[in-house]
Amino acid sequence: MTTTHLLYLHGFRSSPQSAKARRMAAWVKEHRPDLHWWCPQLPPSPREAMALVLAGTSDWPRERMAVIGSSLGGFYATAVAERLACPAVLLNPAVDPARDLAKYIGEQTSWHDPDQRFYFRPEFVDELRALTPGAITRPERYFAVIAKGDEVLDWREMASRYAGCRIKLLEGGDHALSDFDDHLGEIAAFLGLVRCAASSR
């Protein structure tokens, strides 16, 4: 498989300005300038976020597209991969965001621009619940990078959710995957962005 279209989905309170999104965009610009790259700003409403993503990828070639998702974006990426049958890389993916984000109802600020505010509404929890995909149907489509040192999400829950998939389980680390550069080669190779991991270095 050679990927020609790549979607990146950021996490809760995050944006296309996140360190991983910017680093991935820079990698694409350097190594695969021919690639169709899209990292949208996702709306707070999960229903609207998924509608945006599905509309924006509606004319993408299913057999040559892939998705990367971080945290809540990993949850969305799983929903996209199950629906569109495309490969997915998951970076410390949220497993049950309906449960975890229920305590964040109210006004929130963006991590990368505190002046940007949004309201996380109670109905958004129900929207997350409605989007929750069932069991993974094709484990070989998934590559999860999971840090045991994640201070936000439980690595055991993540590893259990993606059991049978390719998993890179990191000793230590953090939720932000501050060592993201160390995993770019494997991610690129898994997604068919390069012939082998070594060629991305």
Backbone as a chain_set.jsonl record, in Angstrom:
{"seq": "MTTTHLLYLHGFRSSPQSAKARRMAAWVKEHRPDLHWWCPQLPPSPREAMALVLAGTSDWPRERMAVIGSSLGGFYATAVAERLACPAVLLNPAVDPARDLAKYIGEQTSWHDPDQRFYFRPEFVDELRALTPGAITRPERYFAVIAKGDEVLDWREMASRYAGCRIKLLEGGDHALSDFDDHLGEIAAFLGLVRCAASSR", "coords": {"N": [[0.827, -1.201, 0.0], [0.532, 2.185, -0.848], [0.272, 5.195, 0.642], [-1.641, 8.004, -0.195], [-3.227, 9.968, 0.789], [-3.575, 11.595, 3.824], [-4.926, 11.861, 7.003], [-5.015, 13.779, 9.957], [-5.971, 13.765, 13.301], [-6.574, 15.749, 16.016], [-6.473, 16.01, 19.66], [-8.649, 16.448, 22.599], [-9.32, 19.771, 23.49], [-7.177, 20.482, 21.999], [-5.391, 21.221, 18.912], [-4.613, 21.903, 15.394], [-2.197, 23.044, 15.883], [-0.788, 21.596, 17.693], [2.122, 19.984, 19.082], [2.725, 17.429, 18.0], [1.099, 17.324, 15.718], [2.142, 19.462, 14.215], [4.741, 18.551, 13.893], [4.344, 16.222, 12.422], [3.237, 17.323, 10.121], [5.443, 18.763, 9.202], [7.183, 16.666, 8.659], [5.816, 15.423, 6.548], [5.913, 17.483, 4.631], [8.641, 17.531, 4.135], [9.353, 14.879, 3.386], [7.257, 13.71, 1.91], [6.002, 15.516, -0.095], [4.131, 15.284, -2.05], [1.935, 14.179, -0.911], [-1.494, 14.258, 0.052], [-2.396, 16.132, 2.621], [-4.237, 16.579, 5.58], [-5.234, 18.29, 8.371], [-7.62, 19.049, 10.245], [-9.21, 21.669, 12.227], [-11.02, 20.549, 14.812], [-14.472, 20.731, 15.673], [-16.067, 21.365, 18.903], [-18.311, 19.716, 19.29], [-18.781, 16.295, 19.118], [-20.374, 14.961, 17.221], [-20.533, 16.863, 15.169], [-17.813, 17.055, 14.624], [-17.194, 14.506, 13.585], [-18.856, 14.53, 11.369], [-17.691, 16.601, 9.88], [-15.176, 15.466, 9.306], [-15.879, 13.163, 7.818], [-17.18, 14.321, 5.66], [-15.098, 15.842, 4.588], [-13.357, 13.889, 3.699], [-14.72, 12.494, 1.844], [-14.321, 12.162, -0.9], [-11.904, 10.916, -1.014], [-9.526, 8.37, -1.943], [-10.29, 5.269, -0.786], [-8.615, 3.052, -0.573], [-6.124, 4.121, -0.453], [-5.854, 5.897, 1.594], [-5.181, 7.077, 4.952], [-5.248, 7.384, 8.558], [-4.261, 9.306, 11.368], [-4.509, 9.568, 14.842], [-4.647, 11.362, 17.905], [-5.067, 10.883, 21.352], [-8.235, 11.982, 22.19], [-8.592, 12.294, 19.493], [-7.615, 9.854, 18.661], [-9.649, 8.14, 19.363], [-11.622, 9.131, 17.619], [-10.272, 8.515, 15.235], [-10.302, 5.749, 15.258], [-13.036, 5.286, 14.932], [-13.305, 6.338, 12.367], [-11.586, 4.642, 10.899], [-12.857, 2.174, 11.219], [-15.222, 2.684, 9.905], [-14.46, 3.481, 7.314], [-12.649, 1.626, 6.522], [-9.8, 1.901, 6.568], [-6.217, 2.199, 7.218], [-4.94, 2.95, 10.524], [-3.156, 4.974, 12.811], [-2.681, 5.24, 16.216], [-2.258, 7.416, 18.862], [-1.635, 7.269, 22.115], [-4.51, 6.655, 22.562], [-7.835, 7.74, 23.379], [-10.144, 5.731, 25.08], [-12.667, 5.523, 26.303], [-14.132, 8.148, 25.989], [-16.605, 9.334, 26.524], [-17.155, 8.719, 29.167], [-14.819, 9.789, 30.395], [-14.759, 12.524, 29.726], [-16.994, 13.627, 30.789], [-16.723, 15.053, 33.105], [-15.769, 17.445, 32.267], [-17.647, 19.183, 31.396], [-18.754, 22.379, 30.524], [-17.206, 25.665, 30.289], [-14.255, 25.727, 28.354], [-10.735, 26.094, 27.628], [-8.418, 26.469, 24.899], [-5.469, 24.489, 24.583], [-3.333, 25.548, 23.153], [-3.889, 28.152, 22.645], [-4.943, 30.138, 24.894], [-6.771, 32.18, 24.717], [-8.687, 31.294, 23.064], [-11.786, 30.008, 23.463], [-14.234, 27.528, 24.319], [-17.406, 25.88, 24.724], [-18.097, 22.99, 26.381], [-20.643, 20.948, 25.985], [-23.355, 19.272, 27.762], [-24.732, 17.449, 26.108], [-22.783, 16.619, 24.401], [-21.482, 14.507, 25.527], [-23.279, 12.423, 25.208], [-23.181, 12.326, 22.447], [-20.587, 11.408, 22.019], [-20.846, 8.868, 23.121], [-22.607, 7.748, 21.3], [-20.995, 7.611, 19.061], [-19.149, 5.68, 19.648], [-17.174, 3.085, 18.54], [-17.633, -0.447, 17.851], [-16.206, -3.672, 18.576], [-12.846, -4.086, 17.391], [-12.522, -4.721, 14.01], [-10.624, -5.389, 12.076], [-7.732, -6.018, 13.103], [-5.149, -5.809, 12.018], [-5.061, -3.44, 10.703], [-4.358, -1.474, 12.449], [-2.12, 0.513, 14.415], [-0.93, 1.13, 17.475], [0.515, 3.505, 19.578], [1.517, 3.535, 22.763], [1.974, 4.94, 25.897], [3.243, 3.958, 28.974], [3.649, 5.775, 30.925], [1.66, 7.661, 30.654], [-0.095, 10.345, 31.878], [-2.715, 10.991, 31.829], [-4.469, 9.115, 30.628], [-5.258, 5.612, 31.11], [-2.86, 3.26, 30.551], [-3.196, 0.509, 30.526], [-5.871, 0.116, 29.936], [-5.947, 1.165, 27.361], [-4.192, -0.619, 26.038], [-5.619, -2.991, 26.325], [-7.956, -2.42, 24.884], [-6.965, -2.336, 22.281], [-5.94, -4.827, 21.897], [-4.385, -7.421, 20.111], [-3.925, -5.859, 17.952], [-1.198, -4.121, 16.315], [1.011, -2.98, 18.664], [2.964, -0.523, 20.195], [4.426, -0.411, 23.085], [5.391, 1.804, 25.426], [7.845, 2.193, 27.891], [7.523, 4.321, 30.584], [7.417, 7.655, 29.372], [4.884, 10.047, 28.237], [1.599, 11.631, 28.184], [1.535, 13.413, 26.068], [3.332, 12.343, 24.336], [6.111, 13.16, 24.137], [8.404, 12.266, 22.984], [7.894, 11.926, 20.304], [9.209, 12.109, 17.822], [10.894, 9.914, 17.854], [9.337, 7.837, 17.053], [8.445, 8.272, 14.55], [9.542, 7.075, 12.227], [8.671, 4.372, 12.296], [5.916, 4.787, 12.268], [5.564, 6.031, 9.772], [6.403, 3.964, 8.068], [4.532, 1.954, 8.667], [2.189, 3.109, 7.715], [2.633, 3.149, 5.036], [3.992, 5.284, 3.968], [6.616, 5.446, 3.416], [9.195, 3.318, 2.071], [10.568, 1.819, 3.918], [11.233, 1.962, 7.452], [13.76, 3.025, 7.927], [14.282, 4.678, 5.793], [13.088, 7.056, 6.347], [14.618, 8.526, 7.926]], "CA": [[0.0, 0.0, 0.0], [1.158, 3.501, -0.821], [-0.706, 6.18, 1.08], [-1.62, 9.28, -0.924], [-4.055, 10.914, 1.533], [-3.367, 11.365, 5.252], [-5.741, 12.671, 7.904], [-4.524, 13.826, 11.341], [-7.028, 14.23, 14.197], [-6.019, 16.166, 17.308], [-7.215, 15.615, 20.851], [-9.528, 17.376, 23.31], [-8.705, 21.068, 23.804], [-5.987, 20.633, 21.184], [-5.596, 21.908, 17.641], [-3.551, 21.611, 14.431], [-0.938, 23.637, 16.362], [-0.138, 20.727, 18.668], [3.498, 19.644, 18.708], [2.747, 16.238, 17.142], [0.505, 17.67, 14.424], [3.104, 20.291, 13.483], [5.897, 17.715, 13.54], [3.921, 15.338, 11.341], [3.098, 18.172, 8.93], [6.799, 19.067, 8.737], [7.71, 15.433, 8.07], [5.145, 15.267, 5.249], [6.453, 18.499, 3.72], [10.021, 17.181, 3.784], [9.525, 13.543, 2.801], [6.186, 13.343, 0.993], [5.292, 16.735, -0.486], [3.035, 14.913, -2.945], [0.841, 13.638, -0.105], [-2.613, 15.136, 0.419], [-2.369, 16.178, 4.094], [-5.327, 17.381, 6.148], [-5.336, 18.286, 9.83], [-8.642, 20.07, 10.502], [-9.596, 22.059, 13.578], [-12.269, 19.841, 15.078], [-15.412, 21.439, 16.543], [-16.268, 20.699, 20.196], [-19.343, 18.688, 19.173], [-18.291, 15.085, 18.463], [-21.186, 14.691, 16.036], [-20.088, 17.786, 14.127], [-16.433, 16.704, 14.278], [-17.212, 13.346, 12.702], [-19.48, 14.953, 10.104], [-16.668, 17.361, 9.166], [-14.154, 14.535, 8.828], [-16.432, 12.3, 6.77], [-17.427, 15.151, 4.478], [-13.813, 16.258, 4.028], [-12.656, 12.748, 3.104], [-15.709, 11.738, 1.064], [-13.815, 11.834, -2.241], [-10.567, 10.333, -0.906], [-9.471, 6.953, -2.306], [-10.284, 4.475, 0.452], [-7.507, 2.103, -0.55], [-4.843, 4.842, -0.355], [-5.918, 6.896, 2.661], [-4.878, 6.605, 6.298], [-5.572, 8.375, 9.578], [-3.522, 9.334, 12.64], [-5.291, 10.273, 15.854], [-4.033, 11.481, 19.227], [-5.974, 11.027, 22.482], [-9.602, 11.944, 21.671], [-8.443, 12.068, 18.059], [-7.436, 8.418, 18.466], [-11.02, 7.597, 19.404], [-12.228, 9.474, 16.33], [-9.568, 7.792, 14.176], [-10.809, 4.381, 15.283], [-14.36, 5.34, 14.314], [-13.096, 6.553, 10.933], [-10.986, 3.439, 10.326], [-13.87, 1.127, 11.161], [-16.239, 3.058, 8.927], [-13.92, 3.617, 5.96], [-11.748, 0.494, 6.258], [-8.461, 2.412, 6.255], [-5.26, 2.036, 8.31], [-4.954, 4.009, 11.531], [-2.155, 5.042, 13.873], [-3.322, 5.81, 17.395], [-1.256, 7.915, 19.799], [-2.314, 7.323, 23.417], [-5.903, 6.904, 22.193], [-8.92, 7.688, 24.356], [-10.941, 4.522, 24.916], [-14.047, 5.803, 26.721], [-14.187, 9.593, 26.239], [-17.9, 9.715, 27.093], [-16.952, 8.633, 30.614], [-13.724, 10.628, 30.872], [-14.967, 13.956, 29.492], [-18.221, 14.087, 31.456], [-16.36, 16.005, 34.162], [-15.291, 18.682, 31.653], [-18.768, 19.988, 30.911], [-18.585, 23.786, 30.885], [-16.295, 26.424, 29.423], [-12.886, 25.219, 28.267], [-9.804, 26.892, 26.825], [-7.521, 25.701, 24.056], [-4.115, 24.36, 25.114], [-2.342, 26.307, 22.394], [-4.291, 29.554, 22.611], [-5.894, 30.304, 25.994], [-7.815, 33.141, 24.353], [-9.722, 30.537, 22.355], [-12.637, 29.31, 24.432], [-15.407, 26.829, 23.802], [-18.248, 25.307, 25.777], [-18.332, 21.554, 26.216], [-22.034, 20.823, 26.39], [-23.73, 17.948, 28.271], [-25.134, 16.533, 25.041], [-21.602, 16.109, 23.706], [-21.174, 13.201, 26.121], [-24.141, 11.467, 24.503], [-22.68, 12.208, 21.075], [-19.425, 10.52, 22.093], [-21.349, 7.52, 23.353], [-23.21, 7.278, 20.047], [-19.933, 7.387, 18.077], [-18.232, 4.641, 20.101], [-17.172, 1.909, 17.662], [-17.635, -1.745, 18.519], [-14.923, -4.377, 18.582], [-11.992, -3.884, 16.22], [-12.823, -5.776, 13.038], [-9.414, -5.767, 11.336], [-6.623, -5.556, 13.95], [-3.931, -5.524, 11.251], [-5.116, -2.064, 10.194], [-4.085, -0.529, 13.531], [-0.837, 0.597, 15.113], [-1.125, 2.009, 18.636], [1.687, 3.879, 20.374], [0.935, 3.708, 24.092], [2.986, 5.222, 26.927], [2.881, 3.558, 30.337], [3.731, 6.962, 31.772], [0.572, 8.594, 30.34], [-0.651, 10.885, 33.118], [-4.126, 11.305, 31.6], [-5.213, 7.893, 30.301], [-4.721, 4.37, 31.664], [-2.236, 2.497, 29.469], [-3.733, -0.851, 30.515], [-7.142, 0.167, 29.225], [-5.621, 1.344, 25.944], [-3.615, -1.863, 25.53], [-6.696, -3.97, 26.267], [-8.86, -2.051, 23.794], [-6.339, -2.618, 20.993], [-5.309, -6.149, 21.95], [-4.411, -8.071, 18.804], [-3.386, -4.893, 16.993], [0.209, -3.814, 16.548], [1.131, -2.025, 19.768], [4.29, -0.159, 20.69], [4.204, -0.046, 24.474], [6.562, 2.537, 25.884], [8.118, 2.326, 29.323], [7.586, 5.758, 30.858], [6.74, 8.5, 28.397], [3.833, 10.918, 28.767], [0.414, 11.68, 27.335], [1.84, 14.2, 24.874], [4.359, 11.644, 23.55], [7.159, 14.148, 23.898], [9.444, 11.638, 22.155], [7.197, 11.559, 19.071], [10.179, 11.951, 16.732], [11.487, 8.581, 17.923], [8.395, 6.85, 16.519], [8.004, 8.69, 13.215], [9.946, 6.115, 11.213], [7.759, 3.224, 12.339], [4.595, 5.253, 11.853], [5.604, 6.249, 8.33], [6.485, 2.662, 7.409], [3.256, 1.251, 8.847], [1.166, 3.741, 6.885], [2.99, 3.099, 3.63], [4.481, 6.591, 3.535], [7.987, 5.209, 2.967], [9.418, 1.902, 1.788], [10.95, 1.209, 5.184], [11.397, 2.968, 8.489], [15.069, 3.656, 7.844], [14.35, 5.688, 4.751], [12.483, 8.301, 6.804], [15.546, 9.216, 8.808]], "C": [[0.861, 1.25, 0.0], [0.085, 4.525, -0.475], [-0.537, 7.481, 0.301], [-2.392, 10.374, -0.198], [-3.939, 10.585, 3.024], [-4.142, 12.392, 6.078], [-5.142, 12.618, 9.306], [-5.612, 14.451, 12.215], [-6.453, 14.503, 15.583], [-6.944, 15.774, 18.464], [-8.078, 16.725, 21.432], [-8.748, 18.618, 23.735], [-7.435, 21.315, 22.989], [-6.346, 21.276, 19.851], [-4.535, 21.444, 16.645], [-2.204, 22.217, 14.829], [-0.253, 22.781, 17.418], [1.251, 20.326, 18.161], [3.533, 18.46, 17.744], [2.18, 16.553, 15.758], [1.487, 18.492, 13.589], [4.315, 19.467, 13.044], [5.542, 16.775, 12.389], [3.785, 16.115, 10.035], [4.465, 18.494, 8.344], [7.423, 17.844, 8.076], [7.123, 15.23, 6.667], [5.731, 16.245, 4.232], [7.844, 18.119, 3.235], [10.109, 15.891, 2.969], [8.464, 13.168, 1.772], [5.378, 14.576, 0.583], [4.132, 16.469, -1.445], [1.783, 14.46, -2.197], [-0.25, 14.69, 0.123], [-2.761, 15.051, 1.938], [-3.499, 17.065, 4.591], [-5.371, 17.189, 7.653], [-6.339, 19.372, 10.211], [-8.742, 20.442, 11.982], [-10.959, 21.437, 13.833], [-13.174, 20.657, 15.991], [-15.611, 20.684, 17.851], [-17.294, 19.574, 20.138], [-18.775, 17.456, 18.467], [-19.077, 14.746, 17.198], [-20.751, 15.582, 14.878], [-18.663, 17.47, 13.682], [-16.411, 15.537, 13.3], [-17.837, 13.69, 11.352], [-18.477, 15.728, 9.251], [-15.647, 16.425, 8.531], [-14.68, 13.686, 7.672], [-16.729, 13.09, 5.498], [-16.114, 15.509, 3.793], [-13.042, 15.147, 3.348], [-13.556, 11.959, 2.147], [-15.214, 11.351, -0.33], [-12.387, 11.275, -2.208], [-10.603, 8.872, -1.336], [-9.313, 6.088, -1.053], [-9.06, 3.567, 0.561], [-6.156, 2.793, -0.415], [-4.877, 5.952, 0.696], [-5.597, 6.247, 4.001], [-5.171, 7.736, 7.274], [-4.661, 8.189, 10.789], [-4.375, 10.098, 13.635], [-4.616, 10.24, 17.207], [-5.102, 11.689, 20.289], [-7.442, 10.942, 22.016], [-9.587, 11.736, 20.164], [-8.209, 10.602, 17.726], [-8.77, 7.682, 18.499], [-11.722, 7.873, 18.083], [-11.589, 8.671, 15.192], [-10.03, 6.34, 14.103], [-12.183, 4.313, 14.626], [-14.249, 5.503, 12.799], [-12.571, 5.273, 10.271], [-12.003, 2.308, 10.216], [-14.908, 1.421, 10.082], [-15.707, 3.034, 7.494], [-12.919, 2.524, 5.591], [-10.365, 0.959, 5.821], [-7.528, 2.18, 7.44], [-5.299, 3.227, 9.266], [-3.786, 3.855, 12.488], [-2.774, 5.805, 15.021], [-2.257, 6.169, 18.418], [-1.922, 8.142, 21.143], [-3.812, 7.587, 23.223], [-6.881, 6.827, 23.359], [-9.777, 6.467, 24.053], [-12.415, 4.774, 25.232], [-14.194, 7.296, 27.026], [-15.531, 10.068, 26.787], [-17.816, 9.7, 28.616], [-15.948, 9.684, 31.095], [-14.009, 12.122, 30.753], [-16.229, 14.498, 30.149], [-17.91, 15.129, 32.531], [-15.852, 17.332, 33.611], [-16.42, 19.528, 31.066], [-18.618, 21.423, 31.434], [-17.601, 24.458, 29.942], [-14.882, 25.87, 29.518], [-12.04, 26.177, 27.445], [-8.926, 25.957, 26.002], [-6.13, 25.656, 24.693], [-3.165, 25.349, 24.453], [-2.687, 27.778, 22.232], [-5.355, 29.768, 23.675], [-6.988, 31.331, 25.712], [-8.955, 32.474, 23.59], [-10.506, 29.709, 23.361], [-13.779, 28.603, 23.726], [-16.167, 26.224, 24.974], [-18.497, 23.844, 25.457], [-19.687, 21.236, 26.831], [-22.365, 19.405, 26.869], [-24.085, 16.96, 27.165], [-23.947, 15.971, 24.267], [-21.189, 14.744, 24.25], [-22.006, 12.125, 25.439], [-23.672, 11.263, 23.065], [-21.456, 11.296, 21.026], [-19.873, 9.077, 22.266], [-21.904, 6.923, 22.06], [-22.151, 6.948, 18.996], [-19.034, 6.203, 18.426], [-18.29, 3.416, 19.196], [-17.184, 0.624, 18.478], [-16.252, -2.356, 18.523], [-14.161, -4.104, 17.287], [-12.197, -5.04, 15.246], [-11.597, -6.272, 12.291], [-8.193, -5.26, 12.108], [-5.374, -5.166, 13.172], [-3.917, -4.12, 10.673], [-4.598, -1.048, 11.209], [-2.671, -0.648, 14.076], [-1.011, 1.61, 16.241], [0.196, 2.237, 19.351], [1.166, 4.309, 21.74], [2.051, 3.883, 25.117], [2.481, 4.8, 28.3], [2.88, 4.758, 31.279], [2.664, 7.998, 31.486], [-0.106, 9.028, 31.638], [-2.141, 11.196, 33.008], [-4.968, 10.044, 31.424], [-4.487, 6.659, 30.835], [-4.167, 3.498, 30.529], [-2.794, 1.08, 29.386], [-5.051, -0.909, 29.755], [-6.91, 0.324, 27.717], [-5.113, 0.04, 25.344], [-4.683, -2.941, 25.396], [-7.635, -3.698, 25.098], [-8.294, -2.463, 22.439], [-5.551, -3.925, 21.003], [-5.464, -6.832, 20.597], [-3.931, -7.16, 17.69], [-1.881, -4.756, 17.229], [0.277, -2.717, 17.61], [2.604, -1.781, 20.065], [4.077, 0.389, 22.091], [5.48, 0.554, 25.048], [6.679, 2.494, 27.4], [8.26, 3.82, 29.613], [6.832, 6.529, 29.805], [5.672, 9.357, 29.053], [2.672, 10.967, 27.776], [0.695, 12.402, 26.023], [2.777, 13.483, 23.909], [5.453, 12.636, 23.132], [8.292, 13.599, 23.035], [8.881, 11.199, 20.8], [8.157, 11.309, 17.909], [10.768, 10.539, 16.689], [10.608, 7.528, 17.251], [7.98, 7.153, 15.078], [8.362, 7.674, 12.129], [9.011, 4.923, 11.145], [6.358, 3.603, 11.868], [4.534, 5.398, 10.334], [5.627, 4.924, 7.575], [5.16, 1.921, 7.503], [2.192, 1.797, 7.897], [1.494, 3.73, 5.394], [3.442, 4.442, 3.086], [5.911, 6.505, 3.013], [8.141, 3.71, 2.746], [9.819, 1.149, 3.057], [11.229, 2.303, 6.181], [12.712, 3.725, 8.342], [15.108, 4.793, 6.832], [13.737, 7.006, 5.168], [13.452, 9.094, 7.666], [16.526, 10.054, 8.013]], "O": [[1.816, 1.353, 0.771], [-0.887, 4.697, -1.211], [0.573, 7.992, 0.158], [-2.248, 11.556, -0.51], [-4.171, 9.449, 3.439], [-4.029, 13.601, 5.882], [-4.799, 11.541, 9.795], [-6.115, 15.533, 11.91], [-5.916, 13.608, 16.237], [-8.049, 15.274, 18.255], [-8.221, 17.796, 20.842], [-7.647, 18.515, 24.275], [-6.698, 22.262, 23.266], [-7.444, 21.804, 19.673], [-3.648, 20.671, 17.008], [-1.186, 21.942, 14.193], [0.759, 23.194, 17.984], [1.51, 20.333, 16.958], [4.287, 18.481, 16.772], [2.716, 16.102, 14.746], [1.646, 18.246, 12.394], [4.847, 19.667, 11.952], [6.351, 16.56, 11.486], [4.17, 15.627, 8.973], [4.632, 18.499, 7.124], [8.109, 17.961, 7.06], [7.843, 14.906, 5.723], [6.013, 15.865, 3.095], [8.192, 18.349, 2.077], [10.846, 15.818, 1.986], [8.738, 12.391, 0.857], [4.189, 14.662, 0.89], [3.261, 17.319, -1.629], [0.703, 14.368, -2.78], [0.043, 15.862, 0.357], [-3.195, 14.031, 2.473], [-3.699, 18.17, 4.086], [-5.525, 16.072, 8.148], [-5.941, 20.507, 10.475], [-8.409, 19.651, 12.864], [-11.935, 21.756, 13.153], [-12.705, 21.22, 16.981], [-15.352, 19.482, 17.909], [-17.165, 18.583, 20.857], [-18.329, 17.562, 17.325], [-18.498, 14.291, 16.211], [-20.617, 15.119, 13.745], [-18.338, 17.599, 12.502], [-15.692, 15.572, 12.302], [-17.394, 13.197, 10.314], [-18.418, 15.537, 8.037], [-15.297, 16.576, 7.361], [-13.995, 13.514, 6.663], [-16.55, 12.584, 4.39], [-16.022, 15.485, 2.565], [-12.172, 15.409, 2.517], [-13.184, 10.876, 1.695], [-15.635, 10.334, -0.88], [-11.736, 11.172, -3.248], [-11.608, 8.196, -1.119], [-8.307, 6.181, -0.351], [-8.537, 3.343, 1.653], [-5.137, 2.117, -0.276], [-4.028, 6.844, 0.689], [-5.723, 5.034, 4.168], [-5.322, 8.892, 6.879], [-4.337, 7.068, 11.178], [-4.908, 11.16, 13.311], [-4.074, 9.212, 17.613], [-5.952, 12.57, 20.151], [-7.845, 9.904, 21.492], [-10.471, 11.076, 19.617], [-8.559, 10.149, 16.636], [-8.985, 6.725, 17.756], [-12.338, 6.983, 17.495], [-12.287, 8.203, 14.292], [-10.137, 5.771, 13.017], [-12.464, 3.395, 13.857], [-15.0, 4.887, 12.043], [-13.055, 4.872, 9.213], [-12.009, 1.569, 9.232], [-15.409, 0.507, 9.428], [-16.409, 2.619, 6.572], [-12.401, 2.503, 4.474], [-9.823, 0.473, 4.829], [-8.0, 1.982, 8.56], [-5.639, 4.346, 8.883], [-3.464, 2.749, 12.923], [-3.328, 6.888, 14.831], [-1.446, 5.325, 18.799], [-2.686, 9.093, 21.306], [-4.326, 8.615, 23.664], [-6.768, 5.954, 24.22], [-10.098, 6.203, 22.895], [-13.3, 4.3, 24.52], [-14.363, 7.676, 28.184], [-15.59, 11.104, 27.449], [-18.358, 10.587, 29.275], [-16.195, 10.382, 32.078], [-13.553, 12.906, 31.586], [-16.503, 15.696, 30.075], [-18.742, 15.987, 32.827], [-15.538, 18.244, 34.376], [-16.169, 20.478, 30.324], [-18.387, 21.646, 32.622], [-17.212, 23.889, 28.923], [-14.378, 25.582, 30.603], [-12.562, 26.972, 26.663], [-8.72, 24.799, 26.366], [-5.667, 26.641, 25.268], [-2.296, 25.919, 25.112], [-1.875, 28.561, 21.74], [-6.543, 29.601, 23.402], [-8.015, 31.349, 26.391], [-10.051, 33.025, 23.486], [-9.96, 28.826, 24.024], [-14.231, 29.033, 22.664], [-15.631, 26.078, 26.073], [-19.035, 23.503, 24.404], [-19.849, 21.256, 28.051], [-21.732, 18.443, 26.435], [-23.778, 15.772, 27.268], [-24.077, 14.971, 23.561], [-20.619, 13.925, 23.529], [-21.502, 11.046, 25.128], [-23.757, 10.158, 22.529], [-21.307, 10.503, 20.096], [-19.336, 8.172, 21.627], [-21.697, 5.746, 21.767], [-22.379, 6.1, 18.133], [-18.241, 5.765, 17.593], [-19.335, 2.775, 19.089], [-16.795, 0.61, 19.646], [-15.247, -1.646, 18.48], [-14.758, -3.915, 16.227], [-12.061, -6.204, 15.621], [-11.53, -7.441, 11.913], [-7.674, -4.187, 11.802], [-4.62, -4.294, 13.604], [-2.879, -3.653, 10.203], [-4.415, 0.121, 10.868], [-2.107, -1.737, 14.184], [-1.214, 2.799, 15.994], [0.907, 1.29, 19.688], [0.466, 5.314, 21.863], [2.967, 3.063, 25.19], [1.416, 5.235, 28.737], [2.196, 4.756, 32.302], [2.735, 9.109, 32.011], [-0.62, 8.204, 32.394], [-2.761, 11.617, 33.984], [-6.049, 9.924, 32.001], [-3.266, 6.659, 30.992], [-4.914, 3.055, 29.657], [-2.862, 0.505, 28.299], [-5.316, -1.862, 29.023], [-7.59, -0.304, 26.905], [-5.549, -0.362, 24.266], [-4.653, -3.724, 24.447], [-8.059, -4.621, 24.404], [-9.036, -2.886, 21.553], [-4.618, -4.108, 20.222], [-6.546, -6.822, 20.008], [-3.57, -7.628, 16.61], [-1.362, -5.229, 18.24], [-0.33, -1.656, 17.462], [3.391, -2.721, 20.171], [3.606, 1.513, 22.265], [6.512, -0.111, 25.14], [5.701, 2.737, 28.107], [9.039, 4.507, 28.952], [5.746, 6.129, 29.384], [5.562, 9.392, 30.279], [2.751, 10.419, 26.677], [0.148, 12.038, 24.983], [2.996, 13.952, 22.792], [5.674, 12.899, 21.95], [9.047, 14.36, 22.43], [9.342, 10.215, 20.221], [7.942, 10.401, 17.106], [11.1, 10.03, 15.618], [11.087, 6.444, 16.916], [7.248, 6.377, 14.463], [7.573, 7.439, 11.214], [8.604, 4.509, 10.059], [5.7, 2.84, 11.161], [3.584, 4.95, 9.693], [4.949, 4.775, 6.558], [4.713, 1.323, 6.524], [1.393, 1.04, 7.345], [0.722, 4.242, 4.583], [3.299, 4.718, 1.894], [6.365, 7.372, 2.266], [7.304, 2.925, 3.191], [9.455, -0.012, 3.243], [11.439, 3.455, 5.799], [12.772, 4.927, 8.602], [15.866, 5.75, 6.988], [13.841, 7.989, 4.434], [13.143, 10.208, 8.089], [17.39, 10.711, 8.595]]}, "num_chains": 1, "name": "protein.A"}
